[in-house]
Amino acid sequence: MNLISIFITALISENIILTKFLGICSFLGTSNKEKNAIGMGLSTTFVIIISTIITYLINKYILIPTNSEYLQTITFILVIACFVQITEIIIKRYFKDLYKSLGIYLPLITTNCAVFGIILTNISMKYDLITSLVYSLASSLGYIIVIYTFSLMREKIENNDIIKPLKGIPIALIIAGIMAIIFGRLSWFLIYFLHYLWLLQ
């Protein structure tokens, strides 16, 4: 039950974008088109999942035993940077159109605070490897759902008349705020519902 709660919470009520406001740069920069949103979401997810595993192992079996926790930040950033580079090479070779569309935002996954924030949360909460993966996967899926949904809305908005002061980022932020409210309410409903089912067992 604890893993389910963590999954739902990370996916919806504590969504990495809508409630923690991490990864806003890539969220606003690559959500202008559906294809870009999916590409960025999947790329970020790959980096998050792999980095979660590697950083957990490094932290548990190297940094903690040697009392070198002060090296966590630089170590984690290096790990993230390595997998971002691998991701960039793969996309550049096999998905050239997507590579051109994402532009500078692809290598900037290295400094995407959503990736780093998820890894630091796993460490600070002292999650084991399984829990860390559940939290990372849920956060990644939440990132994909939000950025993809947001891209669909932005594409639709661009084809409608919007008053000049709200065009561009202002209307985008208003929509993001509404999405945050909806996600927050939905998650509490799901958590109470699952808790009720658990009590019935």
Residue pairs with C-beta under 8 A, 6 or more apart in sequence:
1 194
1 195
1 198
3 130
3 131
3 134
4 194
5 191
5 194
6 131
6 134
6 135
6 138
7 134
7 135
7 137
7 138
8 138
8 187
8 190
8 191
8 194
9 138
9 187
9 191
10 16
10 134
10 135
10 138
10 139
10 142
11 138
11 139
11 141
11 142
11 145
11 187
12 142
12 183
12 184
12 186
12 187
12 190
13 19
13 183
13 184
13 187
13 188
13 191
14 20
15 139
15 142
15 143
15 146
15 180
15 183
16 22
16 23
16 114
16 117
16 118
16 139
16 142
16 143
17 23
17 24
17 27
17 114
17 142
17 143
17 146
17 147
17 176
18 146
18 176
18 179
18 180
18 183
18 184
19 180
19 183
19 184
20 117
22 112
22 113
22 114
22 117
23 44
23 112
23 113
23 114
23 115
23 117
23 143
25 105
25 108
25 112
26 40
26 44
26 105
26 108
26 109
26 112
26 114
26 147
27 146
27 147
27 150
27 176
28 169
28 172
29 105
30 36
30 37
30 39
30 40
30 102
30 105
30 147
31 37
31 147
31 150
31 151
31 154
31 172
32 151
32 154
32 155
33 101
33 151
33 155
34 148
34 151
34 152
34 155
35 98
35 101
36 98
36 101
36 102
36 151
37 147
37 148
37 150
37 151
38 144
38 148
39 91
39 95
39 98
39 101
39 102
40 102
40 105
40 106
40 147
41 140
41 143
41 144
41 147
41 148
42 144
43 87
43 91
43 102
43 106
43 109
44 109
44 112
44 114
44 115
44 140
44 143
45 137
45 140
45 141
45 143
45 144
46 83
46 87
47 80
47 83
47 84
47 87
47 109
47 115
48 114
48 115
48 118
48 119
48 136
48 139
48 140
49 133
49 136
49 137
49 140
50 83
51 76
51 79
51 80
51 83
51 115
51 119
52 118
52 119
52 122
52 132
52 133
52 136
53 129
53 133
54 79
54 83
55 75
55 76
55 79
55 119
55 122
55 123
56 122
56 129
56 132
57 129
58 75
58 79
59 69
59 72
59 75
59 123
62 68
63 69
63 71
63 72
63 75
72 123
76 116
76 119
76 120
77 110
77 116
80 109
80 110
80 115
80 116
80 119
81 110
84 106
84 107
84 109
84 110
85 107
87 106
87 109
88 99
88 106
88 107
91 98
91 99
91 102
91 106
92 99
99 106
109 115
114 139
114 143
118 135
118 136
118 139
118 140
119 136
121 135
122 131
122 132
122 135
122 136
125 135
127 135
146 179
146 183
149 179
150 172
150 175
150 176
150 179
153 175
154 172
154 175
157 171
157 172
157 175
162 171
166 174
